[in-house]
């Protein structure tokens, strides 16, 4: 099951990397296609604007002065005026003039009248004002089927100088295809009102809803096959490199990612909102004198209320967020205890739970140094409680961590002794100052003669002269038994529950009589 979980996590990480690469490639390809469409639009605008400018400056004045719809002479005069236009602009195929029935003057048929075959297009694209219209036709009144070009048909650019007069400028489709650069990774699409030209040379006759005032629009299409080809041709090296990284570092990746889930992001948000609060549980000696307190993390959520530690501590320890939580707790303790009255017979010790992952960088020691500096003149002593829910990554880290604590004269306590990974290891290799008896052993007192393990722990501590603190003391019977065994300090609901720092200071460390 563990191997399957590992494979699933590594596979998800691998697929996530490929997914991010695909998203990046998609946006890169979209930018390329969008830029190509923009450039094509500018070039087509330039071509159409040139034709429209020539029409306004050269054709229209001749049409307004002549009656070329009446006699051959006027037609010849008009054709002569546009002859240079036909030869200079390679996009122009022909220029013709018609009324609503016949083409009566054309650069192809000259003065010969040619009926216009009425079709839906002729009415569909006839405006009510002087707008121009650009659309695609497979045939016109002069040639029934146009087959002499790469793509059948012509583009018709129509101007309407009078209600009964239409100027037809036939354009070569190839001249527009030339303005749609081909790419194997995307298609540029040139839309007219009744057809679409594609950069691969294809034409699809279909009605298109253009933006009002536009006679054409350029867009692009990127399909999954094109994206797949683009990724393989441009990012194959990255895919191979990512594959090698995942294969070679799967163990490290698993250890880092296995602890990341929704709780990680919830805790991260809680940290950013400063929602983790220190609760203090008092510690007393046998005669009821306050000796100190243990700092316990509580998550105070604005909607969910008080979130107990068992719902987040394990997750935070496994992914390293416990470091940030500890820093937040320590900073709040510095502020909250600043004006506390430590009116006790001996030094007040404040216990802080620390797990092995917190020794992997310097943040913990920075927190300890900051706390000691803040209370150097106060009778308060910070004790580090080594928890056993995790094991040190290696012996070198363990030795280095203990030496760093000793160099700061920081007392060390073994928390939940006998329940974790390496109680005896800590005891043999570390000069501990306190052993904390776990509540699970204390609770055996209520079960009659089942206190053999508890008694063994007490005997062990006595043999090496290490003081004991009993956790989870909840009944008078437990307290009486432990007191009879000369246990030095006690902690549990019998003496006091964990309470917010401010409340703890007000109850135990204030000048109130």
N, C-alpha and C positions, 0 to 999 in steps of 0.2 A: 504493500500500500504506500509506503514511504517513497519507494522508487518511482511508483506511478505518479505520485504527487509532485515529486521533483521534476519528472519529465514534462508534466503538464505545465508547471510554472515556467520552466525554461522555454518550452514551446510557445507559451503565451508571450514571453518576453521577446522571443525571436520574431513572432508574427507582429508584435507591436512595433518593433523596429522597422520591419518591412512595410507596415501600414503607414508609419510616419514618412518613410521614404516615398511611398506612393502618393501621399498627400502633397509632399513637397514637389514631386515631379509633376503632379496634376496642375498645381498652381503655376509652376514654371512654364509648362506647356500652354496653359491658358493665357499667360502674359505674352508669350511669343505669338500665339494666334491672334490675340487682341491687337497687338502692335502691327501685325501683318494686315489685319482688317482695316486698321486706321490708315495705314499708308495707301492701301488700295482705294479707300474712300477718297483720299486727297487726290490721287491720280485720276480717278473717274470724275470727280468734281471739276478738275482742271480741264479734262476733255470736253465734258458737257458744257461747262462755262464758255469754253472757246467757241463751240458751235453756236451757243445762244448769243454770244457777243457778235459773231459774224451775222447771224440772222437779224439782230436788232440794228446793226450799223449798215449792212449792205443789202440784205434781201428786203427787209420791210419797207425801206424808202422806195425801192423800185416797185414793189407791189402797190403801194399807196398812190404812185403816180401813173401807173399803167392800168390798162383794162385787159390784162393778159388772159382773162377768161373769155375774151370775145374774138380776138384774131391772132393769126399766126405771127404777125410782126411783133406784137407785144410779148408773145411767148419766147420768140428768138432773142429779144432784148433781155428778157429775164434769164434765159439759159446762158447767154453770153456773160452776164454779170456774175453768175455763180460758177463759171467754168474753172476759174483759178482755185476756187474753194474745193471743187471736186478733185483736182489734181494734187493740191497741197496736203490735204488732210487724208491720210490713208484709211481712217476709220469710216469715211463717207462712201457709201455705195451708190446712192442716187439721190436726186432732189426732184420732187414732183409737186404739182399743184392740182387740187381737185375741188369740186363742189360736193354736194351731198350725194351725187350719183356717179359722176365720171371723173377720171383723171384726164385732164385736157392739156396738160403741159408737163413734160417729164424729160429728164436727161437721158432716159432710156428710149421712150417711144416718141419723143419730140412733141409735135403738135397733134398727134393722133389721139383721138378720144378713146379711152378704154374704160369700160364700165367697172365700177367698184363692186365686187361681190359682197352684198350685204351679209354681215355676220354679227353675232352678239358683240364681238369686240368693238366694232365700229361705233356702236351706241354706248357700250359700257365705258369706253374711254373718252367719250366726247364730253368735255367739261361745259359748264354753264357760263364760264368766264374766259379769260384769256390765258389761263394756265397752260403750260406745256404738259404733254403726256409722253412717257417712255414705256414701251411695252414690246413684247415679243410676238412675232407672227411667223407661222410656217409658210404662209403664202400671202400674196397681195394681188392687187388687180392687174399687175403687169405679168407676173410669172406665177402660175398656179402652184407649183411645188419647187422650192428653192433647194437644189441639191449640189450646188457648185462650191460649197464651203464645207469646212470641217464639221460644223454644226448646221443642221438644216435651219432655214428661215433667216429672218432679219430682225434687227431691233428697229422699231419705228419710233422716231422722235417727231412728234406732231406739234405744230404751232397753229393758232387760230386767230389770224389777223382780222377776219370778218366773220359774221355769222354764216355766210354762204361760201367761205373760202377756207381751205385747209392746206397748209404746207407740210408735206411729208418728207422727212429726211431719213433715208434708210441707212442703217449702220451695220458694218460687218460684225457679227458676233465674235469673230476671232480677236478683234481689237480689244474687246472687253475681257475675253479669257486671258489675254496677255497681261492684263492688269491684276489677275488673280494668281499669284505665285503658287506653284504646286509644292506641297509638303507631304511626305509619307505619314506624318504624325497628326495632321489635322486637315480639315477641309474648309476653305473659304467659300462662302455662299453669297451670291449676288441676287437679291430678290427684286423683281419687278412686280407690278400688280397682278400679272397673270402667269408668271413663270419664275423659275430659279435657275441660275447658272452656278455650277460648282467648279472648283479649281481643278478637278480631275477631268474636266471636259464634258461632263454630263449636263443635260438639260431636263428639268422636270416641269411640266406644265401644270401649274396649280395656282389657285387664287391666293394672294398674300395680302394680309392687312398691314399696310405700311403706315408709318407715322404721318399724321396729317401734314400736308405741305411737301412731303418727300415723294420723288418719282422713282427712287430706288433706295435700297439699304444693303450694306455689307455686314455680314455676321460670320461666325465660324462654328464648326462642330468638332468636338473631340469625343470619339467613341472609345469604349474600353479596349478594343483591339489596338487602336492607335496608341493609347496610353501605355499598354503593355509593351508594344514595340519600342516606344520611346524610352521606357525604363530600361529595357534590356540593352539598347544601343548606347545609352548615355550613363547608366549607373550600374552596369554589371560588375565593375570592380568593387564598388561599395557593397553590393550584395554578397560577393565572395568574401570580402573583408569582414563584414558583419557575421557571416556564417562561421568563419574561423574564430572570431572573438567569442561567439556564443558556445561553440564546441569546446574551446580551450579553457573557458572560465565558467563553465556551467555550475561548478560547485560553489564558487564565490557568488555568482548571480543568484543561485537558489537561496543561499543564506541571507542575502540582502533583500530579496523580493518576497521570500516566504512570509515575512512578518508584515508586509504591506497589504492592508485591506482598507475597507471603509473606515475602520476605527482609527487608522493612521491619520486620515484626513480630518476626522472629527477632533482628534487630540490636537492636531496641528492648528485647527481653528480655535480650539479652546486656549491654546498657548498664546495665539495672537490676540485673543480677547482678554488675556490675563485672568482666566477663570479658575486657576488652581490655587487653593488656599491651604495654609498650614493649620492643621488642628493639633492641639497639644494634649497628650494624656499624661496626668501627673504620675510621678514615681515617689514612693514613700519608703522609709525604713520601718523596722518592726515596731518602734514606739510612736509612729504616726507623724514623724517629721518629714516635711517635703524635701526631697533630695534633688529632684530634677523633673524632666519631662521628655517624652519622645515626640519628635515631629512626624506627623502622619499626613499624607497628602489626601486632600479631598477636592473633588471637582464640583464646583458650584455653578451649575448650568442655569441660565436665565429662564428656560422653559421646563427642563426636566428636573430641576431642583438639585438636591445633593446626590451626586453619583458616587456610590461606594467604590473603594479602591480595587476590589476584586474584578471590577468591570473594565479597568484600564491599566492597572499597574503591570500585569504580565505582558500585555501588548507593548507598553511603553518601554519595558526593560528589554524585550526581544529586538525592537527596532531602533533603540538608542534615544528615543524621545524622553526617557527618564532623565537624561542630562539636562534638558531644558526645563523640565518640571522641577528638578532639584534647584536649579538656579533661581527659578521664580519663587519657590518656597523660601530659600535662604534670603533673598532680597526682601521679602515681606517680613521675615523674622527680624531682620536688622532694623527695619522701620518700627515694627510693633513692639520690640523689646527695648527700644532706645531709652524710654523713660520708665522702665520697670524698676521696682524696688526689690533688689535681691537681698532681702533681710533674712538670711538663713545662716545657720551656725557654721556651715562649710560651703565650699564652692558648689554652685548650682550647675549640674551637668545637663546638657541638652543633647539628646541622642538623635543622630541622623542616619537613616537607612541608606546603604550604598551597595550596589551590585557590581560584579566584575566589569561589565561593559563601560561603567563610568570611569574606570582607570585607563581606558584606551586613549584618552587625550588629556590635555592639561586643564580642562574646564573645571573639574571637581576641585583641584588644588587651588585654582583661582578663587573659587567660591569659599573654600576654607580660609584662605588667606584674607579675603575681604571681610569675612565674619570676625576673625580674630582681631583684625585691625580695628574694626568698629567697636569691639568690647574689650580692648586690651587693658582698660582700667577698671573693668567690672569683674566681680567674683563669679564669672560664668565660664564653664568649660565645655567645649564641643567634643562629643564622642562619636566616632564613626562605627556604626553597626554593620558588619559584613553579613549580608544576606546570602542564603545558599540556594536560591532558586536557579542560579546559573553557576557555571564553573569558569574559572579563569581560562583564557584561551591557551596560555602556556605558562610554564613555571617562571620564565624570565619576567613576564608581566607581573606575576604575583609578587615576586621578590622585589622588583622595582617599586611596586605600589606600596608594599609594607615599609620599605626603606624611606619612601617619601613621607609617609605618615609619621614615622618615628622621628625624622629630621625636623618635623614641626611640633614634636611633643604632643601629638594627638592620640589620646587613648583609643584603644580598639576593643570593641565588644563583638562576641559571636552571637548573632541573632538566631533564634529558633534552633538552638543547638540540637544536633542529632536527627534532624529531619531532612537535610539536604545532601548535596554532593560530597562535601569534603570537610565535615566537622573535625575529624581527627587530624586531617592534614593541617588545617589552620591551627589546631591546638598544639601540634608537634613542632611546627615551623614558625610559629608566631608567639611573641610574648604578649598574650592577650591580657586585658585589664578586667574584663567582665565576661561571664558566660550567662546568657539569657536562656532560661529553661522554657521550652515551648509550651503553649497552653495545652497541647494534646497530652503531654505527660502530667501536667498539673491536674487535668480533669480525671486522671486515673485514681486520684485520692478518693473520689466519691464512689469508686467501684469496689472498695474493700481492699483485699490483699493484692491487687494488681499494680502495685507501685514499684516493682522490682527495677524497671528501667529508670524511673525517676530517682530511686535511691542510689542506683549505680552512677548516674550523672552527678549527684551530690557528692558521692564518695570520691569520684574522679577529680572534681574541682577542689575538694579539700586536700587531696594528695599533692596537688601542684600549687596550692595556695592562691587560687583565683576566686574572687568574690562571685556570688551568684545573685541573679535577679530573676524572680519568678514572674512570668507573663500570664495573663488570662486568669488571674485570681478573682473568682466570682462569689465564693461562699465563705462563711466563717469557718466551716470545717476545713477547707483548703488552707486558709490563712493559719489556723491553729496548727495544722500538721507541718506546714513549711516553717512556721516560727519555731516549732519544736526542733526542727533540723538546722536551726541557726542560719536560715537564709537571710542575707543582708538587706535586700531591697525587694519591693513588691509593686506590681502594676496590674491593673485589671478593673473591671466594673465595680468591684467591691469598694475600691478607693476613689474611682472617678472615671467617667467616660471621656473620650476625646472631645474637646470643645474648641471653638474658634479661638485663634490667638488673642484677639482683643478681650474676649470673655475670660480666658485663662489669666491674663495679666490682671484684669479687674478683680478676679476671685482670689488669686494666690500671690500676686506680686504688686500689690498696691499698698498705699499708706493708710487705707481705711482701717479703722479700729473695729 
